[in-house]
């Protein structure tokens, strides 16, 4: 799978959790090769570990998929959070000075995170 597009892979929530679990703990060959985990082999997301016998770990494709999904999640979440904060301003929530400073600090933090991730 040399031309794997991470945008086209749509895994369910449980499959995504399985990938995260394998990333941190690895997986036995019996677990990784079972029939209900065919997606691991189909997309080449796991490979045999060179350090442990009969253990699987994430391949480069699996790591890149998780990075892509993490980045795409933040591309959605940060603008949404900033929009919610802006809506608070529309409802005169900023009349409370403590709440105003807190919301401005949060908006500034998310704006800087967006710049770092290159989302803006």
ChimeraX attribute file (.defattr): number of C-alpha atoms within 10 A of each C-alpha:
attribute: neighborCount
match mode: 1-to-1
recipient: residues
	/A:1	9
	/A:2	6
	/A:3	5
	/A:4	12
	/A:5	11
	/A:6	16
	/A:7	10
	/A:8	7
	/A:9	12
	/A:10	10
	/A:11	11
	/A:12	9
	/A:13	9
	/A:14	9
	/A:15	15
	/A:16	15
	/A:17	12
	/A:18	16
	/A:19	24
	/A:20	16
	/A:21	14
	/A:22	19
	/A:23	18
	/A:24	10
	/A:25	12
	/A:26	21
	/A:27	22
	/A:28	17
	/A:29	15
	/A:30	11
	/A:31	13
	/A:32	23
	/A:33	16
	/A:34	10
	/A:35	9
	/A:36	10
	/A:37	13
	/A:38	12
	/A:39	16
	/A:40	20
	/A:41	12
	/A:42	10
	/A:43	15
	/A:44	17
	/A:45	21
	/A:46	26
	/A:47	18
	/A:48	17
	/A:49	16
	/A:50	10
	/A:51	8
	/A:52	11
	/A:53	10
	/A:54	13
	/A:55	20
	/A:56	25
	/A:57	25
	/A:58	24
	/A:59	17
	/A:60	13
	/A:61	19
	/A:62	22
	/A:63	16
	/A:64	14
	/A:65	20
	/A:66	19
	/A:67	13
	/A:68	13
	/A:69	16
	/A:70	11
	/A:71	15
	/A:72	13
	/A:73	11
	/A:74	15
	/A:75	16
	/A:76	11
	/A:77	13
	/A:78	19
	/A:79	17
	/A:80	12
	/A:81	14
	/A:82	19
	/A:83	13
	/A:84	13
	/A:85	16
	/A:86	15
	/A:87	12
	/A:88	14
	/A:89	14
	/A:90	10
	/A:91	9
	/A:92	10
	/A:93	15
	/A:94	16
	/A:95	10
	/A:96	9
	/A:97	10
	/A:98	9
	/A:99	12
	/A:100	15
	/A:101	12
	/A:102	12
	/A:103	19
	/A:104	15
	/A:105	12
	/A:106	14
	/A:107	20
	/A:108	13
	/A:109	13
	/A:110	17
	/A:111	16
	/A:112	13
	/A:113	15
	/A:114	16
	/A:115	10
	/A:116	10
	/A:117	11
	/A:118	10
	/A:119	15
	/A:120	12
